[in-house]
C-alpha cells in the first residue's frame, strides 16, 4: 500500500476522533441548559439552592469549551483575521493554514501543555475539591486542559496532513469560504 493511500485513511481517522468528541459533547449544551433552568426554578419558585448544581453548569461549560475546541478547528469555526485569505485559491489558503498550524497552533499547544502539567499534577496530588463544598472533582476539571491540548494536537496533525494534500493537489479543499457560508 502506498503512502498516498495511507494518508487519507489516517486523516479520516484523526478527523473521526474529533467529530466523535464534538458530537458527544454537543449534548452537554442541552444538559447544561436544563440544569440551569432547574437551578432558576428551584431558587425562585422554591427558595432552594444547590452548589453542586451550580458547579455542574460550570463543569459542563468548561467541557463544552475545552473539548469542543478541536471540533471547532476541524470545521474552521475559529475567528480569523481575513485580510488576504479569502482572495486566495485553495492552495494559497492551504499554505496559510499549514504555516499557522505548524508555527502557531502546535507551538502554543506545547507551551500550554508543558505549563499545565505541574498545575494538573498538583491538583491530582491533593485530589483537589471544591472549596465551597460542591463537586469533589476539581482535579478532573483541571485535567481537561491537557485533554484539550491532546485533542487540538490530533486535529492539528490532521490539518497538516489535509493542507499538505491540498498543496500537492491530492485532495480538494472542501472548506467553504465565508462568502459561501453567507
N, C-alpha and C positions, 0 to 999 in steps of 0.2 A: 504494500500500500504506500503510495507516495505521500510526501509531506502535504501537498495541496489537498489531498483527500482527508487527511487527519485534522488540519486546521479548522475547517468549518465544523467538524464534529466537536472539537474542543470548544470552539466559540459557542456553539449551540448549547453545550453542556454548562459552560460558565453563565451564559445568559439565562438558562433554565433555573439555576440556583437563585439568581437574583429575582427572577419572576416569581418563583415559588414563595420566597420570603416576602416579597412585595404583596402578593395576593393574600398570603396568610395574615399579615399584619393589617391589611386594609379592614379586616373585620374588627380590629381593635377600635377603630374610629366609631363604629356603631355601638360597641360596648361602652366606650368612654362617654358617648352622648347619653346612653341610657343610665349609666351610673351618675352622671352629673345631674340628670333630670331627677333621679331618685333622691339625691342629696338636697336639691332645692325643695322638692315636695316634703321630704322628712323635716327639713328645717323650718319651713314657713307654714306648713299645714299641721305638723305635729310637735314642733318645738324640739325635735331630736337632732342630734349632731353626731357624726362619726368621723374620727380622724382617719381610720383605716380606709373608709370610702373616699375621703378627700385625697389621701395619698395615693390611692389606687388610680385616680384620674391622672395624677401627676406621673405615675409609673407608666400608664398606658400612653400618655402623651410622649414621654421620653422614648418609649419603644417605637411608636409610630415614626417619630422624627429620626431616631438613630438607625433603626433597622430599615427604614424606607429611603434613606439617602442613596443607597446603591441603586434601588429601583428607579429613583428619580434621575440619576445619572444615566442609567440604561435607556430611558425614554426621553432623554435630552430636555429634562424639565428644570434644570438649574438656570439661574439668572446668568445671562451672557451679555457682555458689553459688545454690542453688534455694530462695529464701525465698518469693517471690510467683509466680514464673514458671509453675509447674505448675498453679496455680489459675486462671490467666488463660485467656481464649479465644484463638483463633488470631490475632485482630487485636492483642490485648494482647501476646502473645508476639512478634508481628512488630514491634511498636513497640519493645520492649526490644531485640530483635536488631538492628533498624535503628539505634537510638541507640548500641548497643555497637559496631557496625561503624563507624559514622560518627565517633564521638567517642573510641573506644578503639583499635580494631584499626588503622584507617588512620593515625592519628597515630603510633602506636607503630611501625608498619611504616616510615613515613617517617623517624622518628628513628633506627631501627636501620639502615636503608639509607644514610642520609646519614652516619652514624657509621662505617659499614663500608667505604665506598668507598675511603677512604685506606688502610685496613688491607689491603684486597684489592689495590689498586693497588701498594702497597709490595711485597707478596708476588710479584705478577707482574713487577715491575721487576727483581727478582733471580732470578726463576724458582725460588722457594724450594723447597728439597728437604728430605727427612727428615734430621735431624741424626744419626740412628742408622744411616744407610746403607740405609734401606728404600725405600719408594716415592718416586720423584723428582717428585712432583706435589702438594706441599703447597699450592702456589698454586691448583691446581684445587679442592682440598678447601675452601679459604677462599672461593673463588668461589661455592660453594654457598650461602653466606649471602645473597648478592644474588639468586641464583636462587630461594631460599626466599621472600624478600621479594616478588619478582615474582609467584610462584605464589599467595602469600597475597593479594596485591593483586587479582589476577584473580578469585580466589574471593570476596574482599571485595566487589568490584563486582557479582558475581553475587548475593551475599547482599543487597546494597542493592536490586537490581532485584527479586529474589524477594520481599523484605519489603514493598517498595512495592506490588507487585501484590497481595499478600495484604491489605494495609491497604485498598487500593481495591476489594477483593472481585473481583479479576480473576484470581485464582489460589487454588486450595485449598491449605491448609497440610497437606502430606502427611508432615511430620516427626513421627514417633511420640513421644509423651511417655514419660517414664521408666517410668511405670506400664505402658504398653503394651509396653514392651520386656521387662519382668519376667515 
